[in-house]
Amino acid sequence: MIKFSGPLHKGTLVKRYKRFLADVTLENGDIVTAHCANTGSMKTCGSPGDTIWLLYNPSPKRKLDWSWEYTETENGYIGINTARPNRIVENAIQSDQIPELSGYESIKREVKYGTNSKIDLLLESPDRAKCYVEIKNVTLQGQDCILFPDAKTERGIRHLRELQLIKNQGCRAVMFFLVNRPDGSVFKPAADIHPEYAEELSQAHHAGVEILVYRAEHSLEGIQLGAPVPQQLTNYH
């Protein structure tokens, strides 16, 4: 489990603005500005009036003392901090919780590959092909499903194409979707939001890029990897 550095504090979202800022009313009535570590649209997980949870972490190196970690739903919590998924997946690999990614001797972070990109995790062993793992945070709710992306992402398309190139070079290429919310029974590409991404994901899958989808489990103490989630990469409309 990736544990929080301190207790989480409950509040109500007033508004999110400038992408990385959020005004929040705490339970004692104080209004604070929190850092929002999420570059997506945050559809279905960040509307004014939502109950959210903040981490208080003052530091001379930080401009803001508060960080937005969760949005609360009737079924549990949504992890909105996109700085967390890579560590969650890395920790799960080290703990041998992901059978598809077990058996590697070393894990490297942020290794350059492709065209001016960095892979989230590179798994290596002397007797095995290198394994490149790209990780995406999934928070968009559909009708009894979970969708990605929540906004158009040319960067996401570039990653899929670079993973295909890596696969063609004889390495393993993995796109890992971390479902960071408790609801939704199946993962699908958000074709209505970005049809080109949906097509590229299907193409990458057919080209041999491995698609893994797992759900995160949340508590007020921390986050850990949970069970795999069924995926539907074709006939998703």
Secondary structure by P-SEA (a helix, b strand, c coil): cccccbbbbbbbbcccccccbbbbbccccbbbbbbbccccccccccccccbbbbbbcccccccccbbbcbbbccccccccccccaaaaaaaaaaacccccccccccccccccccccccccbbbbcccccbbbbbbbbbcccccccccccccccaaaaaaaaaaaaaaaacbbbbbccccccccccbbbccccccaaaaaaaaaaaaacbbbbbbbbbbcccbbbbbbbbbbbccccc
